[in-house]
Amino acid sequence: MTYIIASRPNVYSGSPLDRAAEKRDDAEWIGAALRHPDTLYVPVWRARNLIRRADGGQPEAVYITAGAAEALHMAGGPWTFLGILEGKPVFAIDVSTVDDPLPLLPHEVAAFEDLRTAGSALGGRDAPVLAHARGMMHWRVKHRFCGVCGAPCEPKSAGHVMRCTACEAEHFPRTDPAVIMLVHRGDRILLGHSRRFPNSKMYSTLAGFLEPGETLEEAVRREVKEEAGVLVGNVQYHSSQPWPFPANIMLGFYGEGLSEEITIQADELVDVRWFTRAEIADPEAHGFLLPRLDSIARRLIEDWMAGTA
């Protein structure tokens, strides 16, 4: 199998932020940064990011100031220091307690959107920052109580640690690793349609979570065998992608198919098929759709089609 090189960075990767971890426990610096007029805030409302649509529908990330953040009752919701962007501190704030935050904002044409609808068009500067904010706010909202004893937790280290108020156990932001793989055999690739897909015609690469005591290569082979009954031999790494929807890192691979017969895992997938290059080149003409542009699944398919696979 030819070695595969990623054609370009994946969406949500390549963050321009200096995470400045050394500042997280500097309470005086964090306090001053929270109040500084140049500080940027990334609001997250019920897992959605603030997006402005310019002429023609081109999305733009919206950062707000300390004054606007205070108007959104920042003190009542979680916040986290993300890092420094072009010399300015950046914080994520969750404003989900406000039923309708838009009237409190100074921006004329903006809305809270699912980041996946705009991520591929935002570009390498803003998409990673908004994804970072979304992931951190999901963790903060979902980890208010200790997983050891059940007591309430309080934030430490500028929102990067949740410490139990009873047993003092410390909890850190969680990212769950998942393998995502394009299995190929000859001039065909294996794609499946999941029951969870919002579009009834979309086919994508197979994927699954890493299990304890398992290597990434073993996870690729196990998931493909479980979901499609196809055996995989050589496994080759392609690239990774932050995927905070809600809390994953996608590890992309190509896998060499050793068998052709398909046995579908009915509780996971509705259909699994082998697709030719001609079909992938014109999916609509063949009655199916490819995965969304911001996904590593689409990148794996595109690089295979481009011959870099």
LUMZANU-460079 format. One record per residue: x, y, z of N, C-alpha, C in turn. Coordinates in steps of 0.2 Angstrom, whole numbers. Example, Ala and Ser with C-alpha at 12.3 -4.5 7.8 and 13.67 -1.06 7.14 Angstrom:
2
REC  n.east  n.north   n.up  ca.east  ca.north  ca.up  c.east  c.north   c.up
REC      66      -28     39       62       -22     39      66      -16     39
REC      64      -11     35       68        -5     36      64        0     39
***
This chain:
309
REC  n.east  n.north   n.up  ca.east  ca.north  ca.up  c.east  c.north   c.up
REC       4       -6      0        0         0      0       4        6      0
REC       3       11     -4        7        17     -5       6       21      1
REC      11       24      4       10        29     10       6       35      8
REC       2       36     13       -3        42     11      -1       48     15
REC      -1       53     12        0        60     15      -6       64     15
REC      -7       67     21      -13        72     22     -12       77     17
REC     -17       79     13      -16        84      8     -16       91     11
REC     -19       92     17      -20        99     20     -22       98     27
REC     -22      103     31      -24       102     38     -31      101     39
REC     -34       97     43      -41        96     44     -44      102     48
REC     -50      103     46      -54       108     49     -54      107     57
REC     -53      113     61      -53       113     68     -46      112     71
REC     -41      110     66      -34       109     68     -30      115     67
REC     -24      115     70      -20       121     68     -22      127     72
REC     -23      127     78      -26       133     82     -20      138     83
REC     -22      144     82      -17       150     82     -16      152     89
REC     -20      149     94      -19       151    101     -13      149    104
REC     -10      153    108       -5       151    113      -9      149    119
REC      -9      143    121      -13       141    127     -11      144    133
REC      -5      146    134       -2       150    139      -4      146    146
REC      -2      140    146       -4       136    152      -1      139    159
REC       5      142    158        8       145    164       4      151    167
REC      -1      153    164       -5       159    166     -11      156    170
REC     -13      150    169      -19       148    172     -20      148    180
REC     -14      147    183      -14       147    190     -12      154    193
REC     -11      159    189       -9       166    191     -16      170    192
REC     -18      170    198      -25       173    199     -25      180    197
REC     -20      183    199      -19       191    198     -20      192    190
REC     -16      188    186      -16       189    179     -23      188    176
REC     -25      182    178      -32       180    175     -37      185    177
REC     -37      188    183      -42       193    186     -42      199    181
REC     -35      201    180      -34       207    176     -37      206    169
REC     -35      200    166      -37       199    159     -45      199    159
REC     -48      196    164      -55       196    163     -59      203    163
REC     -55      208    166      -58       214    166     -55      219    160
REC     -50      216    156      -47       221    152     -51      222    146
REC     -52      228    143      -56       230    137     -54      226    131
REC     -48      224    130      -45       221    124     -47      214    124
REC     -48      211    130      -49       204    130     -55      201    126
REC     -54      196    123      -59       193    118     -63      187    122
REC     -70      187    121      -74       181    124     -77      178    118
REC     -77      171    119      -81       167    114     -87      164    118
REC     -93      167    116      -99       164    120    -101      158    117
REC    -103      153    121     -106       147    119    -113      146    122
REC    -118      146    118     -125       145    120    -128      138    118
REC    -129      134    123     -132       128    122    -129      124    117
REC    -122      124    117     -118       120    113    -117      123    106
REC    -119      129    105     -119       133     99    -114      139     99
REC    -111      141     94     -106       146     93    -109      152     90
REC    -107      158     92     -109       164     89    -106      166     82
REC    -110      166     77     -108       166     70    -112      172     67
REC    -108      176     63     -111       182     59    -111      180     52
REC    -116      181     48     -116       179     41    -115      185     37
REC    -110      186     33     -108       192     29    -112      191     22
REC    -111      196     18     -115       196     12    -113      189      8
REC    -118      186      5     -117       180      2    -117      174      7
REC    -118      175     13     -118       169     18    -112      167     21
REC    -106      170     19     -100       168     22    -100      169     29
REC     -98      164     33      -98       164     40     -92      168     43
REC     -93      171     49      -88       175     52     -89      173     60
REC     -83      172     63      -84       171     70     -85      177     74
REC     -89      177     79      -90       184     83     -87      183     90
REC     -82      187     91      -79       188     98     -83      194    101
REC     -84      193    108      -87       199    111     -82      202    117
REC     -84      208    119      -79       211    124     -82      210    131
REC     -78      212    136      -79       211    143     -86      214    145
REC     -88      220    142      -94       223    143    -100      219    141
REC     -99      216    135     -105       212    132    -105      205    136
REC     -99      203    138      -99       196    142    -103      197    149
REC    -102      203    152     -105       205    158    -113      205    157
REC    -115      208    152     -122       209    150    -125      202    150
REC    -121      197    148     -124       190    147    -123      186    154
REC    -122      190    159     -122       187    166    -116      181    166
REC    -110      183    164     -105       179    164    -104      176    171
REC    -105      179    176     -104       177    183    -108      171    184
REC    -114      170    181     -118       165    182    -117      158    178
REC    -112      158    174     -111       153    170    -104      151    170
REC    -102      145    168      -95       143    167     -91      147    162
REC     -84      148    164      -80       151    159     -73      148    160
REC     -69      148    155      -62       145    155     -58      150    151
REC     -52      150    153      -46       154    149     -44      149    144
REC     -44      151    138      -42       147    132     -35      148    130
REC     -33      155    130      -26       156    128     -25      163    126
REC     -20      165    122      -19       171    120     -19      171    112
REC     -23      176    109      -23       176    102     -21      183    100
REC     -16      183     96      -13       190     93     -12      195     99
REC      -9      192    105       -8       197    110     -14      198    115
REC     -20      195    113      -26       197    117     -28      190    121
REC     -29      191    128      -32       185    131     -39      183    128
REC     -40      176    128      -46       174    125     -50      169    130
REC     -56      170    132      -60       166    137     -66      163    133
REC     -68      157    135      -74       155    133     -79      156    139
REC     -85      157    137      -90       158    142     -97      154    140
REC    -100      151    144     -106       148    143    -112      152    145
REC    -116      154    140     -122       159    142    -129      155    141
REC    -129      149    142     -135       145    141    -140      146    146
REC    -139      150    152     -144       151    157    -149      157    154
REC    -146      160    149     -150       166    146    -155      163    140
REC    -161      164    141     -166       161    136    -164      163    129
REC    -163      170    128     -162       173    122    -156      178    123
REC    -150      176    121     -145       180    122    -144      186    117
REC    -146      185    111     -145       189    106    -147      197    107
REC    -152      198    110     -154       205    112    -149      209    116
REC    -145      205    120     -140       208    124    -133      209    121
REC    -133      207    115     -126       208    111    -127      214    106
REC    -121      217    105     -121       223    101    -120      221     94
REC    -120      215     92     -119       214     85    -125      213     81
REC    -126      216     75     -132       217     72    -135      211     69
REC    -130      207     65     -133       201     61    -129      195     64
REC    -131      192     69     -127       186     71    -132      181     74
REC    -130      175     75     -134       170     78    -130      164     81
REC    -133      161     85     -129       155     88    -131      149     84
REC    -126      146     81     -126       140     76    -122      134     78
REC    -125      129     76     -120       123     77    -114      124     73
REC    -108      123     76     -102       125     72    -101      121     66
REC    -104      115     66     -103       110     60    -106      113     54
REC    -110      118     54     -113       121     48    -109      126     45
REC    -104      128     49     -100       134     47     -92      133     47
REC     -90      127     51      -83       126     52     -79      126     46
REC     -81      123     41      -76       122     35     -75      129     31
REC     -80      133     32      -79       140     29     -76      145     33
REC     -75      144     40      -72       149     44     -65      150     43
REC     -61      145     41      -54       146     40     -50      144     46
REC     -44      143     45      -39       140     50     -38      145     57
REC     -40      151     56      -39       155     62     -45      154     67
REC     -51      155     65      -57       155     70     -60      148     71
REC     -60      144     66      -63       137     68     -60      133     73
REC     -54      133     74      -51       129     80     -52      133     87
REC     -53      139     87      -54       143     93     -61      142     95
REC     -66      142     90      -73       141     92     -74      134     94
REC     -71      129     91      -71       122     93     -68      121    100
REC     -63      124    101      -60       124    108     -65      126    113
REC     -68      132    112      -72       134    117     -78      130    118
REC     -81      127    112      -87       123    113     -85      116    117
REC     -79      114    116      -77       108    119     -76      109    127
REC     -73      115    129      -72       116    136     -78      118    139
REC     -83      121    136      -89       123    139     -94      116    140
REC     -93      112    135      -97       105    136     -94      102    143
REC     -88      102    143      -85        98    149     -87      102    156
REC     -86      108    156      -88       112    162     -95      111    164
REC    -100      111    159     -107       110    160    -108      103    163
REC    -105       98    160     -107        91    161    -103       88    167
REC     -98       92    170      -94        90    176     -94       94    182
REC    -100       96    184     -101       100    190    -100       96    196
REC    -101       89    196     -101        85    202     -95       80    201
REC     -92       78    207      -87        73    207     -89       66    205
REC     -85       63    201      -86        57    199     -84       51    204
REC     -81       54    209      -78        49    215     -84       49    220
REC     -86       54    223      -90        54    229     -97       58    227
REC     -97       61    222     -104        64    220    -105       71    223
REC    -100       74    227     -101        81    229    -100       86    224
REC    -102       92    225     -101        98    220     -93       99    219
REC     -91      101    213      -85       103    211     -84      110    210
REC     -78      113    211      -77       120    210     -71      121    205
REC     -72      126    201      -66       126    196     -60      129    198
REC     -55      127    196      -48       129    198     -44      130    191
REC     -38      133    192      -34       134    186     -37      137    180
REC     -41      142    181      -44       146    176     -49      142    172
REC     -52      137    175      -57       133    172     -55      126    169
REC     -48      125    170      -45       119    167     -45      113    172
REC     -47      114    178      -48       109    183     -54      109    187
REC     -58      104    189      -63       104    193     -61      100    199
REC     -61      103    205      -59       100    211     -65       99    216
REC     -65       93    218      -71        91    223     -71       95    229
REC     -76       97    231      -76       101    238     -77       97    244
REC     -77       90    243      -77        86    248     -71       81    249
REC     -70       77    244      -64        73    244     -58       76    240
REC     -59       81    237      -53        85    234     -50       82    228
REC     -54       77    225      -51        74    219     -51       79    214
REC     -47       79    209      -46        84    204     -48       80    197
REC     -52       84    193      -55        81    187     -52       86    181
REC     -50       83    176      -47        87    170     -52       86    164
REC     -51       91    159      -55        90    153     -54       84    150
REC     -59       81    147      -59        74    144     -60       74    137
REC     -56       71    133      -56        70    126     -56       62    125
REC     -61       60    122      -62        52    120     -59       51    113
REC     -54       46    113      -51        45    106     -55       40    102
REC     -56       42     96      -60        37     91     -56       36     85
REC     -56       30     82      -53        29     76     -58       30     71
REC     -56       32     65      -61        33     59     -56       31     53
REC     -59       26     49      -55        23     44     -58       22     37
REC     -54       23     32      -57        22     25     -53       15     23
REC     -58       10     23      -55         3     21     -56        3     13
REC     -50        1     10      -50         0      3     -48       -7      1
REC     -50       -9     -5      -48       -15     -8     -48      -14    -15
REC     -42      -15    -18      -42       -13    -25     -44       -6    -27
REC     -48       -5    -31      -51         1    -33     -57        3    -30
REC     -59        0    -24      -65         2    -21     -64        3    -14
REC     -69        7    -11      -68         9     -4     -75        7      0
REC     -74        6      6      -80         3     10     -83        9     14
REC     -90       10     13      -93        16     16    -100       13     19
REC    -102       16     24     -108        14     28    -113       20     29
REC    -119       18     30     -124        23     32    -127       21     39
REC    -126       26     43     -128        24     50    -135       27     52
REC    -138       23     57     -145        26     59    -145       33     62
REC    -139       35     64     -138        41     67    -137       47     62
REC    -136       46     56     -135        51     51    -141       55     50
REC    -140       62     49     -146        66     48    -149       66     41
REC    -144       64     36     -146        63     29    -147       56     27
REC    -153       54     25     -154        47     23    -150       45     17
REC    -147       49     14     -143        47      8    -135       47      9
REC    -133       49     15     -126        50     16    -122       43     18
REC    -117       42     15     -112        36     17    -106       39     19
REC    -103       36     24      -97        39     27     -92       33     29
REC     -86       35     31      -81        30     33     -84       27     40
REC     -81       21     41      -83        18     48     -79       21     53
REC     -81       20     59      -78        24     65     -80       20     71
REC     -76       21     77      -78        18     83     -73       21     88
REC     -75       20     95      -71        22    100     -66       17    102
REC     -60       19    104      -55        15    107     -57       12    113
REC     -55        5    114      -57         2    120     -50        1    125
REC     -51        0    131      -45        -1    136     -41       -7    133
REC     -35       -6    134      -30       -11    132     -29      -13    125
REC     -31       -8    121      -31        -9    113     -27       -4    110
REC     -23       -6    105      -19        -1    101     -24        2     96
REC     -22        7     93      -26        11     88     -27        6     82
REC     -22        2     80      -22        -2     74     -27       -8     75
REC     -27      -10     82      -32       -16     84     -39      -13     84
REC     -40       -7     86      -46        -4     86     -49       -3     79
REC     -45       -1     74      -47        -1     67     -50       -8     65
REC     -46      -13     66      -48       -19     63     -54      -22     67
REC     -54      -21     73      -60       -23     77     -67      -20     75
REC     -66      -13     74      -72       -10     73     -75      -12     66
REC     -71      -12     61      -73       -14     54     -76      -21     54
REC     -72      -26     58      -75       -32     58     -82      -33     61
REC     -83      -29     67      -89       -29     70     -95      -26     66
REC     -93      -20     63      -98       -16     60    -100      -19     53
REC     -95      -22     49      -96       -24     42     -94      -31     41
REC     -91      -34     45      -88       -41     44     -83      -42     40
REC     -79      -36     38      -74       -36     33     -67      -37     37
REC     -62      -41     35      -56       -41     38     -51      -36     36
REC     -47      -33     40      -42       -28     38     -35      -30     40
REC     -31      -29     35      -24       -31     36     -20      -25     38
REC     -16      -22     33      -12       -16     35     -16      -10     37
REC     -14       -7     42      -17        -1     44     -12        5     44
REC     -14       11     41       -9        16     40     -12       23     43
REC      -9       26     47      -11        33     50     -11       38     44
REC     -16       42     44      -17        48     40     -16       54     43
REC     -21       56     48      -20        62     52     -26       62     57
REC     -26       67     61      -31        68     67     -35       74     66
REC     -40       74     70      -44        80     70     -48       81     76
REC     -47       87     80      -51        88     85     -59       88     83
REC     -63       85     87      -70        84     86     -74       85     92
REC     -75       91     94      -78        93    101     -86       93    100
REC     -88       87     97      -96        86     96     -98       80     99
REC     -97       79    106      -96        84    111     -88       84    113
REC     -85       78    113      -78        78    116     -74       72    113
REC     -72       73    107      -68        67    104     -62       70    100
REC     -57       66     99      -52        67     95     -52       61     90
REC     -53       63     83      -54        58     78     -47       56     75
REC     -45       50     75      -39        48     73     -40       44     66
REC     -37       47     61      -39        44     54     -34       39     52
REC     -37       34     49      -33        29     46     -35       26     39
REC     -31       23     35      -33        19     30     -32       12     32
REC     -36        7     30      -35         0     31     -36       -4     25
REC     -32       -9     24      -32       -13     18     -37      -19     19
REC     -42      -19     15      -47       -24     16     -44      -31     13
REC     -45      -36     17      -43       -43     16     -48      -47     13
REC     -55      -45     14      -60       -49     12     -66      -44      9
REC     -70      -47      6      -75       -43      2     -82      -44      5
REC     -84      -50      7      -91       -51     10     -93      -46     16
REC     -99      -44     15     -101       -39     20    -106      -42     25
REC    -105      -41     31     -110       -43     36    -112      -37     41
REC    -118      -34     40     -119       -28     43    -121      -29     50
REC    -119      -25     55     -121       -25     62    -127      -20     62
REC    -133      -24     62     -139       -20     61    -141      -15     66
REC    -138      -15     73     -140       -10     78    -136       -4     77
REC    -130       -4     72     -126         2     71    -128        5     64
REC    -128        0     59     -128         3     52    -134        0     49
REC    -137        4     44     -142         2     40    -140       -1     34
REC    -134        1     31     -131        -2     25    -124       -1     25
REC    -120       -5     22     -113        -5     20    -112       -7     13
REC    -108       -3      9     -106        -5      2     -99       -4      0
REC     -97       -7     -5      -91        -5     -8     -93       -1    -14
REC     -89        5    -14      -90        10    -19     -84       11    -24
REC     -85       11    -30      -79        12    -35     -77       20    -35
REC     -72       21    -39      -70        28    -40     -75       32    -44
REC     -77       29    -49      -82        32    -53     -88       34    -49
REC     -91       30    -44      -96        32    -40     -95       37    -35
REC     -89       37    -32      -87        42    -28     -86       49    -31
REC     -84       49    -38      -83        55    -42     -89       59    -43
REC     -95       55    -43     -101        58    -45    -107       55    -40
REC    -106       56    -34     -111        52    -29    -118       54    -30
REC    -120       60    -32     -127        61    -33    -130       57    -39
REC    -126       57    -44     -129        53    -50    -130       45    -48
REC    -127       43    -42     -127        36    -40    -132       36    -34
REC    -135       41    -32     -140        41    -27    -138       41    -20
REC    -132       44    -19     -129        44    -12    -125       51    -11
REC    -124       53     -5     -120        59     -3    -114       57      1
REC    -109       61      0     -103        60      4    -103       64     11
REC     -99       62     16      -99        66     22     -98       73     21
REC     -99       77     26      -99        84     26     -92       87     25
REC     -91       93     23      -84        95     21     -79       96     27
REC     -82       97     33      -78        99     39     -75       92     42
REC     -77       86     39      -76        80     43     -69       77     40
REC     -66       73     45      -60        70     43     -62       64     38
REC     -68       62     39      -70        56     34     -70       59     27
REC     -72       65     26      -72        68     19     -65       68     17
REC     -60       70     21      -53        71     19     -50       65     17
REC     -52       59     21      -49        53     19     -52       51     12
REC     -58       52     11      -60        50      4     -57       54     -1
REC     -57       61      0      -54        65     -5     -47       63     -7
REC     -43       62     -2      -36        60     -3     -35       54     -6
REC     -39       49     -5      -39        43     -9     -41       44    -16
REC     -46       48    -17      -48        50    -24     -42       53    -28
REC     -39       58    -24      -33        62    -27     -27       58    -29
REC     -27       52    -27      -21        47    -28     -16       48    -23
REC     -17       52    -18      -12        52    -13     -12       46     -8
REC     -18       42     -9      -19        36     -5     -16       30     -9
***
